[in-house]
Amino acid sequence: MTILTRYIAATYLRVFGLCLASFIAIYLVIDFLEKIGRFLRTDPQWLHIIQFFLYKIPEIVTQVTPLAVLMATLLALGILSRNSEIIAMRSCGVSLGNISAPILAIACAASLFVIVSNELILPETYRQMRHIEQVLIRKKSANTFFRQNNIWHKDNNAILMARAFDPTRQTLRGVTLWYFSGGMTPTRRIDAEQGSWDGRQWTLWKVAVRELQEGGVAATSQVGSMPVSLNLQIEDLKVVDKYADNMGFFKLRDYIRKLKKGGYETTRYEAQMHSKISLPFASLIMAFLGIPFALRSGRSSGVALGIGASIGFGFAYFIINAILISFGQTGVLPPLVSAWAANVIFALSGIWLAMTINR
């Protein structure tokens, strides 16, 4: 690594650290002001509130890293341009590729860090955060929880298991419901193709009812539908569905495979799975887009331009990416295409900007 490369990298890292810390602080302040009113209604301990926001920091880091990379790129190159250092480097025969290489390398490292965090750090911190919010702060029941391949719910003398939850249709799929006697001896097993929520109660459809006794099954009957009384709210299951957004790529892939074996629709989760790889590379795309934009601005680029452009590009990317992924989740676009389309669009924009730079 040459002295010039180290100098550019050090300048960029200082600005990047400042931008990342600023975005994290702004995010925490806004999130704190939004949630503190709801949290205080249940009279929680302040220690639990502090723990909640500490566990939220890894999620915030993965979300704001692309914006921090973009803003740092624009600001760092803007500083070098205003100090005429870019001109000095070019006059000494340093190519734009060599000037950009340290920034792209750091952005690539940031993308890889986000991927590793999504796999190893974020699932556990998200689980802890949701537990603190739902159980310790809001004093809700801990009966409903999510595992890799099943949803479980304990309800007095009954235990429910479902293979999948569809939040758009408010239905459980692959439902099995066990009833127990006082001594935890199973007395009835109900298997249903799906269960639907009508706002008041759950109704099971295409049901097989097995009456159990010691030694085996006493009787079996088939019914088209059956209302059941469960202390299970749809809001609790929506919390379960949100957890899929914070599963790692490999765990989500295994979950999709198990759902496919059961014959269930997995398009929604496939789009999320592919986004686990595509979204972290937004940091590299933002750097690739920001470098030619900053170099085109030359010495006129400053802090205001860097902040404004980074916010504009960043929000445009995330809005377009969210729309395209929603198309993939609903089947309008193939999941793989919907996950990578925004990256391709902004990468092509960066290529066009790079090709039009006055060298």
C-alpha positions in Angstrom: 0.0 0.0 0.0 1.5 3.3 -1.1 1.6 6.5 1.0 -1.0 8.1 -1.2 -3.3 5.1 -0.8 -3.0 5.2 2.9 -3.6 8.9 3.0 -6.8 8.6 0.9 -8.0 5.6 3.0 -7.3 7.4 6.3 -9.2 10.5 5.1 -12.1 8.4 4.0 -12.2 6.3 7.2 -12.3 9.4 9.4 -15.2 10.8 7.4 -17.0 7.4 7.2 -16.7 6.9 11.0 -18.2 10.4 11.6 -21.0 9.8 9.1 -21.9 6.4 10.5 -21.9 7.6 14.1 -24.1 10.6 13.1 -26.6 8.3 11.3 -26.8 5.9 14.3 -27.3 8.8 16.7 -30.0 10.4 14.6 -31.8 7.0 14.1 -31.6 6.3 17.9 -33.0 9.7 18.8 -35.9 9.5 16.4 -36.7 5.9 17.3 -36.5 6.8 21.0 -38.9 9.7 20.7 -41.3 7.5 18.7 -41.3 4.6 21.1 -40.8 6.1 24.5 -44.4 7.1 24.9 -45.7 3.6 24.2 -43.1 2.1 26.4 -43.9 4.3 29.5 -47.6 3.2 29.4 -46.6 -0.1 30.9 -44.3 1.4 33.6 -41.1 -0.5 32.5 -37.7 -0.4 34.1 -35.3 2.1 32.5 -32.7 -0.6 32.3 -34.9 -2.6 30.0 -35.4 0.4 27.8 -31.7 1.0 27.6 -31.1 -2.7 26.8 -33.7 -2.5 24.0 -31.9 0.3 22.2 -28.5 -1.2 22.7 -29.6 -4.5 21.1 -31.1 -2.4 18.3 -27.8 -0.8 17.3 -26.6 -3.8 15.1 -29.8 -3.6 13.1 -29.3 0.2 12.7 -25.7 -0.3 11.6 -26.7 -2.6 8.8 -29.5 -0.2 7.6 -27.5 3.0 7.6 -24.1 1.7 6.4 -24.9 2.3 2.7 -26.0 5.9 3.4 -22.8 6.4 5.5 -20.7 5.0 2.7 -22.3 7.3 0.1 -22.1 10.4 2.3 -18.4 9.7 3.3 -17.5 9.2 -0.4 -19.0 12.5 -1.4 -17.6 14.4 1.6 -14.1 12.9 1.4 -13.7 13.5 -2.3 -15.2 16.9 -1.9 -12.6 17.8 0.8 -9.8 16.5 -1.4 -11.1 18.5 -4.3 -11.6 21.8 -2.4 -8.0 21.5 -1.1 -6.8 20.9 -4.7 -5.4 17.6 -3.7 -7.2 15.8 -6.5 -5.7 18.2 -9.0 -2.2 17.6 -7.5 -2.6 13.8 -7.7 -3.8 14.0 -11.3 -0.9 16.3 -12.3 1.5 13.7 -10.8 0.1 11.0 -13.1 -2.2 9.3 -10.5 -5.2 7.9 -12.4 -8.8 8.2 -11.2 -8.9 4.5 -10.7 -6.0 4.6 -8.2 -7.7 7.5 -6.4 -10.9 5.5 -6.2 -9.5 2.1 -5.3 -9.1 2.7 -1.5 -12.7 4.0 -1.3 -14.1 1.0 -3.2 -12.0 -1.4 -1.1 -13.4 0.0 2.1 -17.0 0.0 0.7 -16.5 -3.6 -0.3 -15.3 -4.4 3.2 -18.4 -2.7 4.6 -20.6 -4.8 2.4 -18.9 -8.0 3.6 -19.2 -6.9 7.2 -23.0 -6.4 6.8 -23.3 -9.8 5.3 -21.5 -11.4 8.2 -23.5 -9.4 10.7 -26.8 -10.5 9.1 -25.7 -14.1 9.5 -24.0 -14.1 12.9 -25.0 -11.1 14.9 -28.4 -9.7 13.8 -30.6 -12.8 14.4 -29.5 -13.1 18.0 -29.7 -9.3 18.8 -33.1 -9.1 17.1 -34.4 -12.0 19.2 -33.2 -10.4 22.4 -34.6 -7.0 21.4 -38.1 -8.5 20.6 -38.1 -10.4 23.9 -37.2 -7.2 25.8 -39.9 -5.2 24.1 -42.7 -7.7 24.2 -42.1 -9.5 27.5 -40.1 -7.1 29.8 -41.4 -3.8 28.6 -44.9 -4.4 27.3 -45.6 -7.2 29.7 -47.0 -9.5 27.0 -47.2 -13.3 27.1 -44.1 -15.2 26.0 -46.2 -18.1 24.8 -45.9 -17.3 21.1 -42.4 -17.7 19.7 -40.7 -18.4 16.4 -38.4 -21.3 15.5 -36.6 -22.1 12.3 -39.3 -24.3 10.9 -42.4 -24.0 13.1 -44.6 -21.5 14.9 -45.6 -22.7 18.4 -48.3 -21.3 20.8 -49.2 -22.7 24.2 -52.8 -21.9 25.3 -53.9 -23.2 28.7 -54.6 -26.9 28.0 -53.8 -26.7 24.3 -50.6 -26.4 22.2 -50.7 -25.2 18.6 -48.1 -25.8 15.9 -48.2 -24.2 12.4 -45.8 -24.5 9.6 -46.2 -21.0 8.2 -48.0 -17.7 8.7 -49.3 -15.5 5.8 -49.7 -11.9 7.1 -51.4 -10.6 4.0 -54.2 -13.2 4.2 -54.0 -13.6 8.0 -53.9 -17.4 7.8 -51.9 -20.1 9.4 -50.9 -23.1 7.2 -50.2 -26.7 8.2 -51.9 -26.4 11.6 -51.7 -29.1 14.3 -53.6 -28.5 17.6 -53.2 -30.8 20.6 -55.5 -30.8 23.7 -54.3 -32.1 27.0 -55.9 -33.3 30.2 -54.9 -32.0 33.6 -52.0 -34.4 33.8 -50.7 -33.3 30.4 -52.0 -36.5 28.7 -53.1 -35.8 25.1 -56.8 -36.2 24.6 -57.4 -34.8 21.1 -55.4 -34.0 18.1 -56.7 -31.7 15.3 -54.9 -31.4 12.0 -56.0 -28.7 9.5 -54.8 -27.5 6.2 -55.1 -23.9 7.3 -56.5 -21.6 9.9 -58.0 -18.1 9.3 -58.7 -15.2 11.5 -62.0 -13.2 11.1 -61.2 -10.5 13.7 -62.8 -12.4 16.6 -61.8 -16.0 16.4 -59.8 -18.6 14.5 -61.4 -21.1 12.1 -59.7 -24.2 11.0 -60.4 -25.5 7.4 -60.2 -29.1 6.0 -59.9 -30.6 9.5 -59.1 -34.1 10.7 -60.1 -34.7 14.4 -58.6 -37.6 16.3 -59.9 -38.5 19.8 -57.0 -40.0 21.8 -57.0 -42.4 24.6 -54.4 -44.6 26.2 -53.1 -47.1 23.7 -54.0 -45.2 20.5 -56.7 -43.4 18.5 -60.3 -43.9 19.7 -62.1 -42.2 16.8 -61.3 -40.1 13.7 -63.6 -37.7 11.9 -63.3 -35.3 9.0 -65.0 -31.8 8.9 -64.8 -29.0 6.4 -64.3 -26.2 9.0 -64.2 -25.8 12.8 -64.0 -22.7 15.0 -61.5 -22.9 17.8 -61.1 -20.7 20.9 -57.4 -19.6 21.2 -55.9 -16.7 23.1 -53.7 -15.9 20.0 -53.9 -12.5 18.5 -53.0 -11.7 14.9 -50.6 -8.9 16.1 -48.5 -11.6 17.9 -48.1 -13.5 14.7 -47.1 -10.4 12.8 -44.2 -10.1 15.2 -43.3 -13.6 14.1 -43.4 -12.7 10.5 -41.2 -9.7 11.0 -38.5 -12.0 12.4 -38.1 -13.5 9.0 -36.6 -10.2 7.9 -33.8 -10.6 10.4 -33.0 -14.3 9.8 -29.7 -15.0 8.1 -29.5 -16.1 4.5 -28.8 -19.8 5.3 -31.4 -20.1 8.0 -34.0 -18.5 5.7 -33.0 -20.8 2.9 -33.4 -23.9 5.1 -36.8 -22.6 6.2 -37.9 -22.1 2.6 -36.8 -25.7 1.8 -38.9 -27.1 4.6 -41.9 -25.1 3.5 -41.5 -26.3 -0.1 -41.4 -29.9 1.2 -44.7 -29.3 2.9 -46.2 -27.9 -0.4 -46.5 -24.3 0.9 -46.0 -21.0 -1.1 -42.6 -19.5 -0.5 -42.3 -16.7 -3.0 -42.5 -14.0 -0.3 -39.6 -15.6 1.6 -37.5 -16.2 -1.5 -37.5 -12.5 -2.3 -36.3 -11.8 1.3 -33.7 -14.5 1.0 -32.1 -13.1 -2.1 -32.2 -9.6 -0.6 -30.0 -10.9 2.2 -27.1 -10.9 -0.3 -28.1 -8.0 -2.6 -28.9 -5.4 0.0 -25.5 -5.5 1.8 -23.9 -4.7 -1.5 -25.7 -1.4 -1.5 -22.6 0.0 0.2 -20.4 -0.9 -2.7 -23.0 0.4 -5.2 -23.3 3.7 -3.3 -19.5 4.2 -3.4 -19.4 3.3 -7.1 -22.2 5.9 -7.7 -20.8 8.5 -5.4 -17.2 8.6 -6.7 -18.0 9.8 -10.3 -20.6 12.2 -8.9 -18.1 13.8 -6.5 -15.4 14.0 -9.2 -17.8 15.6 -11.7 -18.6 18.3 -9.1 -14.9 19.1 -8.7 -14.0 21.9 -6.3 -17.6 23.1 -6.2 -18.6 20.1 -4.1 -19.0 20.8 -0.4 -20.6 19.6 2.8 -24.1 20.8 1.8 -23.9 19.2 -1.6 -22.5 16.0 -0.1 -25.2 15.7 2.5 -28.0 16.6 0.1 -26.9 14.3 -2.7 -26.3 11.4 -0.3 -29.7 11.7 1.2 -31.3 12.0 -2.2 -29.5 9.1 -3.7 -29.9 7.0 -0.6 -33.6 7.4 -0.3 -34.1 6.9 -4.0 -32.2 3.6 -3.8 -34.2 2.3 -0.8 -37.6 3.3 -2.1 -36.9 1.7 -5.5 -35.4 -1.4 -3.9 -38.4 -1.7 -1.5 -40.9 -1.4 -4.4 -39.0 -4.0 -6.5 -38.7 -6.5 -3.6 -42.5 -6.1 -3.0 -43.0 -7.0 -6.6 -40.9 -10.1 -6.0 -42.8 -11.0 -2.8 -46.2 -10.9 -4.7 -44.9 -12.8 -7.7 -45.0 -9.9 -10.2 -41.2 -10.3 -10.7 -39.0 -13.3 -10.1 -37.5 -13.1 -6.6 -33.9 -13.1 -7.8 -34.6 -10.3 -10.3 -36.5 -8.2 -7.8 -33.7 -8.5 -5.2 -30.9 -7.4 -7.6 -32.7 -5.0 -9.9 -32.1 -1.9 -7.8 -28.4 -2.7 -7.6 -28.2 -3.1 -11.4 -30.0 0.2 -12.0 -27.8 2.2 -9.7 -24.6 0.4 -10.9 -25.5 1.4 -14.5 -26.0 4.9 -13.4 -22.6 4.9 -11.8 -21.1 3.6 -15.0 -22.7 6.3 -17.0 -21.4 9.0 -14.6 -17.9 7.5 -14.8 -17.9 7.5 -18.5 -18.9 11.2 -18.7 -16.2 12.5 -16.3 -13.9 15.1 -17.8 -10.6 13.3 -17.4 
